[in-house]
Amino acid sequence: MTRVFSGVKPTGHLTLGNYLGAVRQWAEVDQHRSDALFCVVDLHALTMEHDPARVRRLSRQAATLLLASGLDPEQCVVFVQSHVDEHARLSYLMECTASDGEMRRMIQYKEKTAQARERGESVRLSLLTYPALMAADILAYGTDEVPVGDDQTQHVELARDLAVRFNQRYGQTFVVPRATRPTVAARVMDLQDPTGKMGKSLASGPGIVYLLDDADVVRKKVMRAVTDAASDVVYDREKSPGVANLLEILSACTGKEPGELAAQYSGYGALKRDVADAVVELLRPVQERHAELAADPGHVESVLRAGAERARGLARPTVDAAYAAIGLLAR
């Protein structure tokens, strides 16, 4: 079967954007059509200033929400990155394969470095080198496909380049992965800034719907969403990004095309009410299942332990082969 790998970084609470843009696809499609692994990539959360207790809390919450969203440990592997040592082992070999120039060309490195310096923070070396760890995440499992959004495509391309280079220098070791665009995903933008995506890493979120927001909070955020000066409800991402965002969210919830939905509304109020209702109903079963799982943390921990053991068994032969190929003595 095709092997799929993807992950979520515990740098903030998971959002509606994470769910519609990735997690729903993993649960409804990827885990059933492929040999799939889904990971809470907690090591990547250490590249910036962070509160250790918060990283642990968000890692546990993210894993619980993945399960609540429908990932089935009988169908796929769900685990935490730091529980599988092969990620860190292979990351160093990827650093030894990559070049300094490749690391510094990463768009997210440039953006996050600028943000850190604006806040007066030092820039950690791991922020520069974490694409090597991301490549290791992917290559350790013989991954064929990595479902990602536009902002992560560059990292998958780097993983491809490193796999090809390693294979050419040291012998055939890695599968060369490819980035894929999720087939049922929606790109969800910030309700207060519809030109930017709904990101979980922001400090606060009047324009961000979190998966665990209660119904009243969801309705308040949607009803306060930025629309446009014109009063007509039209689907035009360039001219009316706020309205287009609401229509795309409603489309993702209902399965109807945004243009078709736009024709049903004569004003923003009714559109916002319907979007709010649709999002509340979409999140209800996820929140209910999350509450059940959160009340039984031992079950979640057992799933993660079992997932790490399965992941370790899949990754170790490839990583051991890479160590041998590059010239290291066997243990």
C-alpha positions as CSV (number, residue, x, y, z in Angstrom):
1,M,0.0,0.0,0.0
2,T,1.0,3.6,-0.4
3,R,2.6,4.9,2.7
4,V,1.4,8.3,4.0
5,F,3.0,10.4,6.8
6,S,1.8,13.7,8.2
7,G,1.9,15.4,11.5
8,V,0.7,18.3,13.6
9,K,2.9,20.6,15.7
10,P,1.7,21.3,19.3
11,T,2.4,25.0,19.3
12,G,-1.2,26.0,19.8
13,H,-4.7,24.7,20.1
14,L,-5.9,23.0,17.0
15,T,-8.2,25.1,14.9
16,L,-11.1,24.7,12.4
17,G,-8.4,25.3,9.8
18,N,-6.4,22.3,11.0
19,Y,-9.5,20.2,10.9
20,L,-10.8,21.1,7.5
21,G,-7.4,21.6,6.0
22,A,-5.8,18.3,7.1
23,V,-7.2,16.2,10.0
24,R,-10.6,15.4,8.4
25,Q,-8.8,14.2,5.3
26,W,-6.6,12.0,7.4
27,A,-9.7,10.4,9.1
28,E,-12.1,10.1,6.2
29,V,-9.6,9.2,3.4
30,D,-6.0,8.6,4.1
31,Q,-6.2,6.1,6.9
32,H,-8.5,3.9,4.8
33,R,-6.7,4.1,1.5
34,S,-3.1,3.8,2.6
35,D,-0.6,2.6,5.2
36,A,-0.7,5.8,7.2
37,L,1.2,7.3,10.1
38,F,0.1,10.5,11.9
39,C,2.3,12.1,14.4
40,V,2.3,14.9,17.0
41,V,5.6,16.4,16.1
42,D,6.5,17.8,19.5
43,L,10.3,18.2,18.8
44,H,9.4,20.8,16.3
45,A,7.7,22.9,19.0
46,L,11.1,23.4,20.7
47,T,12.6,25.6,17.9
48,M,11.1,28.8,19.5
49,E,10.7,30.1,23.1
50,H,8.2,27.9,24.8
51,D,6.8,26.8,28.2
52,P,7.6,23.1,28.7
53,A,4.4,22.4,30.6
54,R,2.4,24.0,27.8
55,V,4.1,21.9,25.2
56,R,3.3,18.7,27.1
57,R,-0.3,19.8,27.6
58,L,-0.8,20.7,23.9
59,S,0.9,17.5,22.8
60,R,-1.6,15.5,24.8
61,Q,-4.5,17.6,23.7
62,A,-3.5,17.3,20.0
63,A,-3.2,13.5,20.2
64,T,-6.6,13.3,21.9
65,L,-8.2,15.5,19.2
66,L,-6.7,13.4,16.5
67,L,-8.4,10.3,18.0
68,A,-11.6,12.3,18.6
69,S,-11.6,13.4,14.9
70,G,-11.8,9.8,13.8
71,L,-8.2,8.5,13.5
72,D,-8.5,4.8,14.4
73,P,-5.4,3.1,15.9
74,E,-6.6,-0.1,14.2
75,Q,-6.4,1.6,10.8
76,C,-3.4,3.8,11.2
77,V,-0.4,4.6,13.5
78,V,-0.9,7.5,15.9
79,F,2.1,8.5,18.0
80,V,4.3,11.3,19.4
81,Q,7.5,12.1,17.6
82,S,9.8,12.3,20.6
83,H,8.7,8.7,21.6
84,V,10.5,7.3,18.6
85,D,14.3,7.9,18.8
86,E,14.8,7.2,15.1
87,H,13.6,10.7,14.2
88,A,16.5,12.3,16.1
89,R,19.0,9.7,14.9
90,L,18.1,10.3,11.3
91,S,17.9,14.0,11.7
92,Y,21.7,14.3,12.2
93,L,22.4,12.3,9.0
94,M,20.1,14.7,7.1
95,E,22.0,17.6,8.6
96,C,25.2,16.0,7.2
97,T,23.5,15.7,3.8
98,A,22.0,19.1,3.5
99,S,23.8,22.4,2.9
100,D,23.8,25.6,4.9
101,G,22.3,27.4,1.9
102,E,19.4,25.0,1.6
103,M,18.5,25.6,5.2
104,R,18.7,29.4,5.0
105,R,16.5,29.5,1.9
106,M,13.5,28.0,3.8
107,I,10.8,30.6,3.8
108,Q,9.6,29.7,7.3
109,Y,13.1,30.2,8.6
110,K,13.2,33.7,7.2
111,E,9.8,34.6,8.5
112,K,10.2,33.2,12.0
113,T,13.7,34.6,12.4
114,A,12.3,38.1,11.6
115,Q,9.5,37.6,14.1
116,A,11.8,36.4,16.8
117,R,14.1,39.3,16.4
118,E,11.2,41.8,16.4
119,R,10.3,40.3,19.8
120,G,13.9,40.7,21.0
121,E,14.4,37.0,21.2
122,S,17.5,35.1,20.2
123,V,17.2,32.7,17.2
124,R,17.8,29.1,18.1
125,L,20.0,26.9,15.9
126,S,17.2,24.4,15.7
127,L,15.0,26.9,13.8
128,L,17.6,26.8,11.1
129,T,18.0,23.0,11.1
130,Y,14.5,21.8,11.8
131,P,13.8,21.1,8.0
132,A,16.4,18.3,8.4
133,L,14.4,16.9,11.2
134,M,11.2,17.2,9.1
135,A,13.0,15.3,6.3
136,A,14.0,12.6,8.8
137,D,10.3,12.4,9.9
138,I,9.3,11.6,6.4
139,L,12.2,9.5,5.1
140,A,12.4,7.2,8.2
141,Y,9.2,5.5,7.2
142,G,9.7,5.0,3.5
143,T,7.0,7.5,2.9
144,D,5.4,7.8,-0.5
145,E,3.1,10.7,0.0
146,V,3.0,13.7,2.4
147,P,-0.3,15.5,2.3
148,V,0.6,19.2,2.9
149,G,-0.6,22.7,2.3
150,D,1.2,25.3,0.2
151,D,3.3,26.5,3.2
152,Q,4.9,23.1,3.8
153,T,5.6,22.1,0.1
154,Q,9.1,23.5,0.3
155,H,10.0,21.2,3.1
156,V,8.8,18.2,1.3
157,E,10.8,19.2,-1.7
158,L,13.9,19.4,0.5
159,A,13.2,15.9,1.8
160,R,13.1,14.7,-1.8
161,D,16.4,16.4,-2.6
162,L,18.1,15.0,0.5
163,A,16.8,11.5,-0.3
164,V,18.0,11.6,-3.9
165,R,21.4,13.0,-2.8
166,F,21.9,10.4,0.0
167,N,20.9,7.6,-2.4
168,Q,23.4,8.9,-5.0
169,R,26.3,9.3,-2.6
170,Y,25.8,6.2,-0.3
171,G,23.6,3.8,-2.2
172,Q,19.8,3.3,-2.5
173,T,18.4,3.8,1.0
174,F,15.4,6.0,1.0
175,V,12.1,6.2,-0.9
176,V,11.8,9.6,-2.6
177,P,8.5,11.1,-1.3
178,R,6.1,13.4,-3.0
179,A,3.9,16.2,-1.6
180,T,0.2,15.8,-2.3
181,R,-2.6,18.2,-2.0
182,P,-5.5,16.9,0.2
183,T,-8.5,16.1,-2.0
184,V,-11.2,17.0,0.5
185,A,-9.4,19.9,2.3
186,A,-10.5,23.5,2.6
187,R,-8.2,26.5,3.1
188,V,-9.6,28.3,6.1
189,M,-8.6,31.9,6.6
190,D,-8.7,34.0,9.8
191,L,-12.1,35.5,10.3
192,Q,-10.7,38.9,11.3
193,D,-8.0,38.8,8.6
194,P,-9.2,36.8,5.6
195,T,-6.0,37.4,3.7
196,G,-4.1,35.2,6.2
197,K,-4.7,31.6,7.2
198,M,-6.3,30.5,10.4
199,G,-3.2,29.6,12.3
200,K,-3.0,27.9,15.7
201,S,0.3,29.5,16.7
202,L,-1.1,33.0,17.1
203,A,-1.2,34.2,20.7
204,S,-4.9,35.0,20.7
205,G,-7.7,34.4,18.3
206,P,-10.8,36.5,17.8
207,G,-10.6,35.4,14.2
208,I,-9.7,31.8,15.0
209,V,-12.2,29.0,15.7
210,Y,-10.6,26.4,17.9
211,L,-11.8,22.9,17.8
212,L,-12.7,23.0,21.5
213,D,-14.5,26.4,21.4
214,D,-18.0,26.0,22.8
215,A,-21.0,26.8,20.7
216,D,-21.5,30.3,22.0
217,V,-17.9,31.2,21.4
218,V,-18.0,29.8,17.8
219,R,-21.2,31.8,17.1
220,K,-19.7,35.0,18.5
221,K,-16.5,34.7,16.4
222,V,-18.4,33.9,13.2
223,M,-21.0,36.7,13.7
224,R,-18.1,39.2,14.1
225,A,-16.2,37.9,11.0
226,V,-14.9,40.6,8.7
227,T,-17.0,40.9,5.5
228,D,-16.8,43.6,2.9
229,A,-18.0,47.0,2.1
230,A,-20.4,45.8,-0.6
231,S,-23.7,44.4,0.6
232,D,-24.1,41.7,-2.1
233,V,-23.1,38.1,-1.2
234,V,-20.8,37.1,-4.0
235,Y,-18.0,34.5,-4.2
236,D,-14.9,36.4,-5.2
237,R,-11.7,35.6,-3.3
238,E,-10.0,38.7,-4.7
239,K,-12.6,41.4,-4.3
240,S,-14.5,39.9,-1.3
241,P,-12.1,37.8,0.7
242,G,-14.1,37.9,3.9
243,V,-17.3,36.7,2.3
244,A,-15.5,34.2,0.2
245,N,-13.9,32.7,3.4
246,L,-17.3,32.3,5.0
247,L,-18.7,30.7,1.8
248,E,-15.8,28.3,1.7
249,I,-16.2,27.3,5.3
250,L,-19.9,26.7,4.7
251,S,-19.0,24.7,1.6
252,A,-16.6,22.5,3.5
253,C,-19.3,21.8,6.1
254,T,-22.2,21.2,3.6
255,G,-20.5,19.8,0.5
256,K,-22.1,22.5,-1.7
257,E,-20.1,24.7,-4.0
258,P,-19.3,28.3,-2.7
259,G,-20.8,29.9,-5.8
260,E,-24.0,27.9,-5.4
261,L,-24.3,28.9,-1.8
262,A,-23.7,32.6,-2.5
263,A,-26.8,32.7,-4.7
264,Q,-28.9,31.7,-1.7
265,Y,-28.2,34.8,0.3
266,S,-29.2,38.4,0.0
267,G,-27.3,39.6,3.1
268,Y,-24.4,38.8,5.4
269,G,-26.4,38.2,8.5
270,A,-28.1,35.1,7.3
271,L,-24.9,33.8,5.8
272,K,-23.1,34.2,9.1
273,R,-25.8,32.5,11.1
274,D,-25.8,29.5,8.8
275,V,-22.0,29.3,8.9
276,A,-22.1,29.4,12.7
277,D,-24.7,26.7,12.8
278,A,-22.8,24.5,10.4
279,V,-19.5,24.9,12.3
280,V,-21.1,24.2,15.6
281,E,-22.7,21.0,14.2
282,L,-19.4,20.0,12.5
283,L,-17.5,20.3,15.8
284,R,-20.1,18.8,18.1
285,P,-19.1,15.1,17.6
286,V,-15.4,15.9,17.8
287,Q,-15.9,17.8,21.1
288,E,-18.1,15.1,22.6
289,R,-15.6,12.3,21.7
290,H,-12.7,14.5,23.0
291,A,-14.5,14.8,26.3
292,E,-14.8,11.1,26.6
293,L,-11.2,10.5,25.7
294,A,-9.9,13.2,28.0
295,A,-11.8,11.5,30.9
296,D,-9.8,8.4,30.2
297,P,-6.2,9.6,29.8
298,G,-4.8,6.1,30.4
299,H,-6.5,4.9,27.2
300,V,-4.9,7.8,25.1
301,E,-1.5,7.0,26.7
302,S,-1.8,3.3,25.8
303,V,-2.7,4.2,22.2
304,L,0.4,6.5,22.0
305,R,2.6,3.8,23.5
306,A,1.4,1.2,21.0
307,G,1.7,3.7,18.2
308,A,5.3,4.5,19.1
309,E,6.2,0.8,19.2
310,R,4.7,0.3,15.8
311,A,6.4,3.4,14.4
312,R,9.7,2.4,15.9
313,G,9.5,-1.0,14.2
314,L,8.8,0.6,10.9
315,A,11.6,3.3,11.1
316,R,14.5,1.4,12.7
317,P,15.4,-0.8,9.7
318,T,15.6,2.2,7.4
319,V,17.5,4.3,9.9
320,D,19.9,1.5,10.7
321,A,20.5,1.0,6.9
322,A,21.2,4.8,6.6
323,Y,23.8,4.6,9.4
324,A,25.5,1.7,7.7
325,A,25.4,3.3,4.3
326,I,27.0,6.6,5.5
327,G,29.9,4.7,7.1
328,L,29.0,4.2,10.8
329,L,29.8,1.0,12.6
330,A,26.9,-1.3,13.5
331,R,25.8,-1.3,17.2
